[in-house]
Amino acid sequence: MIKDRSIDCVFADPPFNLGKDYKNGYKDNLDDNEYFRWCYRWLSECARILKPGGALFVYAIPSIAIKFGAFLNDIMTFRHWIALSMKGTYSRGNKLYPAHYALLYYTNGEPKTFNRLRTSIPICRHCGKEIKDYGGHRDKLNPAGLNLTDFWEDTSPNRHRKFKVRPGVNELKITIPERAILISTEEDDIVFDPFGGGGSTYQAAEKNNRYWIGSELYDCNHIKNRLNEEFPLSIGLKPDKLLFDIFVEE
Ligand SMILES: C[S@@+](CC[C@H](N)C(=O)[O-])C[C@H]1O[C@@H](n2cnc3c(N)ncnc32)[C@H](O)[C@@H]1O
């Protein structure tokens, strides 16, 4: 079991219970009550293991995120509902066309780390020119880029088959967990992702010199392959002692 107050950042991208075929044996079609009971259990565990000021990010569709938020509001401090532009979907029944996913950002009390990130100035992919004119104040922009807002337009294509690195895995673009990690942690902090999938969070953490731990109930080969490809020199090394210290016998 992971100790209380031992983790700096949790990034969670759970199954959404939409009957999706994860191709790994996971049954994504629980009864709704059972699904949310399970979610509230792991959300509580995330809050328990986070250090004071530690950050929880949860990626979800809005109908699920709103329930997660209602639950988390009682046990953690709300920071942001980050809207991630979603392309390539279709409207269902009498609903509006869904154009965003939610990335909930909560902390255990006041955040212990908050790094302001900047993003590059958006360029038209056809003509290569900047898309906006910034009301004539382009010269006043910080050369390091624009302040990151709570609306991320550049995180798509998220799960389009054509862009997937590992077909068959429901993986996120690495930008998503990477930004969450960079916003809320410093080097040598510990990141936990309970739903490993294709390992995008682990890659983002390793790339940015954060320690990481994770779990995946089903096929871990996608994670292993990713880490082998990205970090061939680190694979097989004994994990740092610090990582053993966060576990305690139940
Ligand atoms: C949406 S995917 C995560 C994708 C990941 N964020 C990425 O970018 O590669 C959710 C994953 O959670 C796994 N999963 C489902 N229930 C789990 C559980 N109880 N413990 C650990 N992993 C679980 C599924 O097998 C699936 O691979």
The ligand as a Tripos MOL2 file, in Angstrom:
@<TRIPOS>MOLECULE
LIG
   27    29     1     0     0
SMALL
NO_CHARGES

@<TRIPOS>ATOM
      1 C1         -7.6580    5.3560  -20.6640 C.3       1 LIG1
      2 S1         -6.4590    4.1590  -20.3700 S.3       1 LIG1
      3 C2         -5.0540    5.0700  -19.8050 C.3       1 LIG1
      4 C3         -4.1960    5.5750  -20.9270 C.3       1 LIG1
      5 C4         -2.9420    6.3060  -20.4790 C.3       1 LIG1
      6 N1         -3.2510    7.5660  -19.8510 N.3       1 LIG1
      7 C5         -2.0210    6.5870  -21.6780 C.2       1 LIG1
      8 O1         -1.9330    7.7420  -22.1170 O.co2     1 LIG1
      9 O2         -1.4450    5.6310  -22.1990 O.co2     1 LIG1
     10 C6         -7.0450    3.4190  -18.8970 C.3       1 LIG1
     11 C7         -6.2730    2.1780  -18.4860 C.3       1 LIG1
     12 O3         -6.6640    1.8110  -17.1610 O.3       1 LIG1
     13 C8         -6.5250    0.4110  -17.0490 C.3       1 LIG1
     14 N2         -7.2700   -0.0170  -15.8470 N.ar      1 LIG1
     15 C9         -8.5770   -0.2630  -15.7060 C.ar      1 LIG1
     16 N3         -8.8560   -0.5930  -14.4260 N.ar      1 LIG1
     17 C10        -7.7100   -0.5490  -13.7470 C.ar      1 LIG1
     18 C11        -7.3550   -0.7670  -12.3930 C.ar      1 LIG1
     19 N4         -8.2630   -1.1240  -11.4800 N.pl3     1 LIG1
     20 N5         -6.0650   -0.6070  -12.0270 N.ar      1 LIG1
     21 C12        -5.1360   -0.2450  -12.9480 C.ar      1 LIG1
     22 N6         -5.4030   -0.0200  -14.2630 N.ar      1 LIG1
     23 C13        -6.6800   -0.1780  -14.6540 C.ar      1 LIG1
     24 C14        -7.0750   -0.1010  -18.3610 C.3       1 LIG1
     25 O4         -6.5940   -1.3980  -18.6270 O.3       1 LIG1
     26 C15        -6.5300    0.9550  -19.3440 C.3       1 LIG1
     27 O5         -5.3040    0.5190  -19.9090 O.3       1 LIG1
@<TRIPOS>BOND
     1     1     2 1
     2     2     3 1
     3     2    10 1
     4     3     4 1
     5     4     5 1
     6     5     6 1
     7     5     7 1
     8     7     8 2
     9     7     9 1
    10    10    11 1
    11    11    12 1
    12    11    26 1
    13    12    13 1
    14    13    14 1
    15    13    24 1
    16    14    15 ar
    17    14    23 ar
    18    15    16 ar
    19    16    17 ar
    20    17    18 ar
    21    17    23 ar
    22    18    19 1
    23    18    20 ar
    24    20    21 ar
    25    21    22 ar
    26    22    23 ar
    27    24    25 1
    28    24    26 1
    29    26    27 1
@<TRIPOS>SUBSTRUCTURE
     1 LIG1         1 GROUP 0 **** ****
